[in-house]
Amino acid sequence: MSESALHRRALAGRLKAEGALTSPELSAAVEAVPRELFLHPGVFLPGEGGNWRPVTALGTTPKDWLDIVYADQSLATQLDGHLTADRTPEPVAGVPTSSSTRPMTVVGMIEEAEPSVGHTVLEIGTGTGYSTALLCHLLGEDNVTTIEVDHEVAGRADAALEEAGFSTWTLVGDGLVGHPARAPYDRVIATCAVRRIPYTWVRQTRPGGIVLTTIGSWPYGTGLAKVTVNEDGTAEGRIVGPSSFMQARSQARRPPDGDLSARTAYVDTERLAELPPTLLEEWMPAFLTQLALPRAQFVRARSSDGSRLLYLFDEERESFAAFTENAAGWTVGQGGPVALWDVVERNLADWYAAGRPDIGSLRLRVTERAHEYWIEDTQLAWSHCLA
């Protein structure tokens, strides 16, 4: 047995032990699909000072390369929309824009989607193509359609899929506007995060079919939504748990830049915060805040003396909340037409009063015009109009 096959078997064993892999058919796919084929020309690993260290297969011993490939971790494969590991010899700064998601997350999503033999699947976000290959092994390549917005990424994925022995429907496009190639599908699985489920995905899924995607606009505090499409064109389901994927590129928001202190210098009100803004560093409060303020962004910074500064911005509504820590706690200064922190505190106070239900308690209904979220047996509810 080859070293790669041994690593694949070991990976499947670890995923089973963690409870992430229960399907014998999917386990066979994990043992059969060589993840290393989908990581050429290399990856970026976290380095010192917040930089990314490029690692390539050609510049690494076979054992070390396989150890990296089969660790249960996400591996960045592109920075800033263009840079790959073979194009820079030194550690670099940058923002990951494509990656191979950790295998535990990949197999967990596939199992959550409950695909069966004969099902057709639309995958939004081909990325490296590894999850596509697992689906092809599981369902047959003729039943899998995958969409990738980045032409270069799609080309590498196509080459890797062909080398792995699969030839599937690979489309280059946004994915958010849908594609009529094989609609309606039995399953739509998105390997990127969206602020809301595009209604085109619901329209392209047959009644009784499932749409599975990560919802949220922050890099954390996001949830895996699983909805079943109804005969009337609506979809209902729940947030099945925490999930973290890169934002769909057309929906990604750049954090506010420039002199943040200057941008928040003129406040309308200032008071002692009833709840600390550090709560937004926790998963469930962050998710609830994105439900209450879907346009808001939470920003961390440092002052010239090194003290921590936290901000909440809603640039579309020209509103902000700026936080400074002192002996009495956190002071919040708010500006603009919406008192953002007042909204957050009311939202989180209601959540505390309800007993702090976890993210799996959230229900979701999608229509052509709105997303509705609620937590059963509580007064907690949120509605997002799509207009």
N, C-alpha and C positions, 0 to 999 in steps of 0.2 A: 504494500500500500504506500502511495506517495506521501511526502510530508504534508502537501496541501490537503489530501484526503484525511490524514490523521487530524489536522487542525480543524477541518470541517466537522468531523465526527465529534471532536472535543467541544466545539462550539455548540453543536446541537445538544450535547449532554448537559452543558452548563445552562442553556436556555430551558431545557426540561426541568432541571433541578430548581430553577428560579420560578417555575410555574408559568413561564411566558410561552412555552411551546408544548401544546398538548395534542395537536393533530398529527397522526402518523404520516399522512400524506405531505404535510408541510415540513415535518421533520426530515422526510426523504429528500425534499427539495433543498433544505439547508445543507444536507450532507452531499448533495450532488452538484450544487452551483458554486464554482470557485469565485469567491469574493475578490480575489486579487486581480482577476481579469477586468474588473470594473473600477480599478483604482489607478490605472495608468493615466498620465505619466508619473503621478506621485501624489502626495498629500502634504498638508501643512499641520504640524503639531504645535501646541502652545509652547512658546519659548519665554525667555526672560524679558522683563520690561513690557509685557503685553504684546510682544512681537510674535510672529509665526515662523517656525523653523521648517524649511522645505525638506522633505524626505522623498527620495525616488527609489524605485525598485532597482535601477541600475547602480545607484550609489550606496546600496545597502546589502549586507549579506543575505542570502536566501532565508536563513533562519530568522534573522531580525525582522526582515520584511514580512514574513508570515506571522510573526508574533504581533506586529502592528496591525496587520490586516484582520486577524481573527480575535483581537481584543474586542470586548463588547463596548465599543465607544464610537461616537460619531467622528468622522474624519473629514476635515475641510479639504475640498479638492480645487477650489477656485477662490481667489480674493478679488474684491472690487470689480467683479464682472468680466475680468479678462486674464488675471495672472494665475498661471499654473506652476506647480513646484519645479518643473524642469526649466523655467525661465528666470530663475533667480538662485544664485548660489548661497546667498546670505539670508539670515533672518530678516523679515520685513514686517512693517505695520500694514494693516489692512482689515477690511470687513469681509468675512466669509459670505460668498454669494452662491456657492454650490457645495454640496457635501454628500457623503455616504452616511446616512443615518445609522445610529447604533442598531445592531441586529435585533436586540431585544425589542426595540420600538417597532422595527419593521415587521417582525413576525407577530407581535402583539396586535398591530393594526390589521394585518391580513386575517388573523383569527377572529378579530372583532367584527370584520366585515362578513364573516360566515359564507365564504364562497363555496360553491358545490360544483361537481362535475357538470359541464354543460352551460354554466353561467358565463355571460360575457361581462367583461370588466373594462371600464374606462379609468385609466390612471392619469391623474393630473400632476405633472412634475416628474419627468423621467429621471432627472438627475444623473447619477452614474449608470443607472440601468439595473442595479442589483435587485431591487424590489421587483422590477419588471420581469427579470429572469426567474425569480421565485414564483411569480404568478404564472408565467409561461409553463414552468415545470409542473405546476399544480393543476392548471386548467387547460393547457394546450395553447400554443402560440396563436392559433387562429381566433381565440376567444379573448385576446388581450389587445387593447388599443392604448397607447401611451402618448402623452402630449408634453412637449418641452419648449419653453419660450426662447432658450438660448441655442442658436444654431450650432455653435462650437461644442457645447455640452451634448446636444443631441447627436452630433456626428460621432463623438467618442463613445457614447452609449450604444449607438447602432453597431459600431465596430466591435465592441465588447460582447454585445448580444450575439452577433454573428459568430464570433470566436467561440462562444459558449454553446453554439448550436441552435440558436433561436432566431427566427425571422418573424417579427410581429408588425402590427400597424403602428408606425412611429410617425407622429404628426408634429410639425413645428408651428407653434402659435401660442396665444395667450392661455387658452384653456378656460378662462373665466367666461368667455362668450359662447362656449360650447362648440361642437362640431358634429355634423349630421352623419359622419361616416358609418357608424354602426348602431345609431340610436334606434330603439331605446335599449339601454344597458340594464343588466341585472344589478350591477354594483358600480358605484363611482367612488374611487378612493383618491384622496388628495394627499400628496406628500409635501404639502406646503401649508402655511397658515393663511387664513383669510379673515377679514373683519366680519363678514357675513357670508352665508352660503349663497353663491350666485343662483338665482332662480333657474338659469339655463341648465344647471346640473340636475335640479329637480325635474325639469321638463324632459331631460334626456334619460331619465330613469323610469323603468316600467313600474306600474302599480305593484306594490309589494316588494319592490327593490329597495336597496339601502344606499344612502349617501353617507360617507364617512370622511370627516375633515377636521382639522384643528381650527378653532375659532379664537380670535384675539388679535390685537395689533401690537402687543408688547413682545419682547423676546422671551418672556416668562409669564407666568400667571395666565396661561392659555389652556383651553379645554378641548378634549376630543369629543366632537359632536357626532352622534349616530342617529340618523333620522330615517324613517321608513316612509316611502311615498304612498299616498292614498289615491283612490280612484278619482277624487275631485281635484287632483293637482296640488294639494297641500302635502306637507310632510311633517311628521311628528316623531319625537324621540326624546333623547336626553343627552346630557354631558356625561360620558361614561367614565371620565377620569382626567387627570392632568395630562397634558401633551405639549411637546415643544418642537416646532418646525420653523424653518426660515419662512419669512413672509413671501407670499406671491409677489413677484417683482412689481407688477402694476399696482399693487396695493401697499407696498412698503413705504413707510414714512421716515424721512430723515429726522433725527432729533434736532430740536432748536439749536442753532449755533450762534456765534458772535459773543458779545459781552453780556452774559446772562444777568449779571448784577445791574447793569445799566438798563436792561430791558424790563427789570422788575423794580426799578428805583422809586417809581411813583405809585403808591398804593392807595386804594380807596378806604380800606379798613385794615386794622392790625389788632391782633389779640393773641392770647395764649391758646394754643391748640388743645382741644379736649382729648383728641386721640393723636398719638405720635405718627408722623408721616412714615416712619420706619415700618409701620404695618404694611405699607405697600411693597415691601420687599418680601412679604410672605405670599404664597401662591393664591390662596382663596381670597384674601382681601384685594389682591391685585386683579383677580378675575372679576370680582364684584364691581370694582371701580371702573373697569372697562365696560361693564354692562351699564353702569349709571352714567358714565362719561365716555362714550365710544370714540370721541375725537381727541381725548386727552393723552398726553405723554408724560411719563414720570422721568425726571432727569436728575442725575447725581453729579455733583461738581465739588471742587475744593476752592476755598478762598486763598488769598495770597499768603496767609499765615498757616495754611494747612488744615483749617477747620472745615468740617463737612457742611455742604450746602445742598439742599434738596429743593426741587421745583416741580410743579405741576403746570403744564401749559396746555391750553386749548387754542391753537393759533387760528382756527377757523372762526371761533367766536371771540378772538382777541382778548382772552382772559388768562389769568395766571394766579398761582399761589406760590409764594416763596417762603421757605422755612429756614429759621436759624435756631441753633440749639444754645441754651443758656442754663444757668443754675436752676431756674424754675421749670425747665422743660423745653418745649418747642414753641417758638413764636411764629405765627403765620401772618404774612401780609398778602392781601388779595387785591387784584385789580381787574377791571373789565366788567362787562355787563353780567357775567355769571360768577357768583362766589363759589369757585370750584370746591374749596375745602369744606364749605358748609354742606354741599351736596354729598361729598364723600363721607363726612361724619354722620349725617343722617342715615345714609345707606348702611354703613358699618354698624351703627347703633341698632338699627332694626335687625341686622344679622345676629349681633350678640344677643338681643332680646329673644330671638327665635332659637337660641341654643347653639349657635355657630354650626349649622349644618354644613357638611362637606360638599365638594364640587360635584360628587355623584348624585346629589339630591336635586340638581337643576334639570328642569324639563324645558323643551323647546318645540315651538311650532313655527313652520315656515310657510308663508303664502307668497303670492306674486308681489305683494305690496309691503309686507312687514315680516319682522322676526319678533316673536313673543317668547319671553323667558319667564319662568316662575319656579318657586320652590313650594311643593305641595304642603298643605296644612300650615302655611304662613301667609303673611301679607306681602311678602317679597315678590315683586313682579316688575318686569321691564319690557318696554315695547320700542322697537327700532323700525321706523318707517323707511322704506327703500326709495322714496322719491328724492 
